[in-house]
Amino acid sequence: MGLIGIAIPIYAYRLGAPPFFLGLIGAAGGITYSIMPIIFGKLSDRLVRKRALLTSMAFYALACILYILSQDFVILIFIRLIDATSHALFWPNVEAIIAEGVEKGTLEKALSKFNVSWGSAMTLSPLIGGLLISLGNNVKTPIYASLMGVLLTFLMILSVPSTPVNRKAGKSPEVFRVKFQASILVALISAFSFGFVTGIIFAFFPAFGTYLGMQPFEIGAVLFTFGFFKTLIFFQATGIEARFKTGSVFLLGSAITASSIILITWGSATPIFLFSLAFFGVGTGLAYSESIFLTLRGAGSSRGFAVGAFESFIGLGYFLGPLMGGLISEASLRAPYMLGALVIIAVFFVQFLFIKKAKL
């Protein structure tokens, strides 16, 4: 997935897409991902999750093929809908599988390992994608690599035994409903902010870097730095969870994220972006890991529904971030980052109020 993440904005830019359309391409995936995960997650509590994962891989392979065939940046918007549908099927199901496979009291440790796994892949893929584009002088090379990867993943999932169907997970447990008004809202607000600012970065930064004269490999290296430090936080997540109060972790994550985006806004050289994206990875890593811990801890047997809601709030951020960023990017390619900083600052104060209410 990360290989396509760096390739599509650069591909669209080379096809002549103006900044607003770069935002629309990102927003198209976000609108799908803001609606479908909670629906697919609810269904997954009653269905065999393996089938959902196989279907998600099939949708993703179709998206890769259509990306390869496309020659019009407007068509990329519609392909992004298929791409995002595959994500909406994949993430709630795979996260629920992780939660179902652990014993009581080990959820955070299992999720931390899982986050390190996908975080490592998302860290390496922009660097590899940028290198593939630079070496082959073909922006579609990472898409070919991603297609081969998804076909291999399909075969791997096919060989794994099916997860038993859980037919007792019709309703969310009482503890999830009681705490939903305060502590769960903190997690969902943080998930939204993670999606909003990450959506802006991946929708605009590859094209922004190209505009500034950065080579694809340099852009990949900057995004690698973001992923590396985010994954480093995932690796230390259980230790952070044990040492600090939940509310403090959320507020620290928002403060670091806002500061890093302000640095990105005024950056113009690769070293500045490397520095700012490192802090961006730390801040978003704290927000994501603490949010999913808090969400699944209170989900009980309705894990698919819970992680579906969590992923939908990320998707809402992925939709609004690129869309609103695209609307103001016509004035300046730096404007989306200013918007991201303002949103995170607002989220910080909203989190503070809910954290105080929930006594986190």
LINGI-V401330 format. One record per residue. NEAR is the number of other C-alpha atoms within 10 Angstrom. Layout:
near=<NEAR:NEAR>
This chain:
near=<19:21:26:24:19:29:25:26:29:26:22:24:20:14:13:12:19:16:24:19:23:29:30:24:28:31:30:24:27:30:20:24:29:27:19:22:34:24:18:23:32:25:18:27:24:17:18:16:26:21:17:22:23:20:17:25:26:16:19:26:23:16:24:27:14:18:23:14:10:13:13:14:22:16:14:24:21:15:21:25:21:22:27:26:23:27:24:28:28:23:20:31:31:18:21:23:16:15:23:15:12:14:9:8:9:12:18:22:17:17:23:20:18:17:24:22:14:12:23:19:18:22:24:19:25:31:24:20:29:27:21:22:21:16:12:11:11:12:24:23:21:28:26:16:16:21:22:13:14:19:14:13:15:17:12:11:15:14:9:9:8:12:14:11:13:15:10:10:18:14:13:17:14:12:12:19:13:12:13:17:13:18:25:26:20:27:25:23:22:32:27:29:30:28:28:29:29:20:29:28:22:21:31:27:23:28:28:20:21:18:12:11:12:17:17:27:19:22:25:27:24:27:28:26:24:26:28:24:23:30:28:17:26:27:22:16:24:21:13:17:16:9:10:10:12:19:20:12:21:26:22:15:26:28:17:19:30:26:17:23:26:17:20:23:19:13:16:15:13:16:12:15:26:21:17:24:27:22:24:29:27:25:28:29:28:28:27:26:28:26:26:24:20:18:23:25:18:22:21:18:21:25:28:31:28:28:25:31:25:29:28:29:28:27:31:24:29:31:28:25:31:35:28:20:33:28:16:19:21:14:11:11:20:19:17:29:26:19:20:27:23:14:16:25:17:14:21:21:13:15:23:17:14:19:20:12:12:17:12:16>
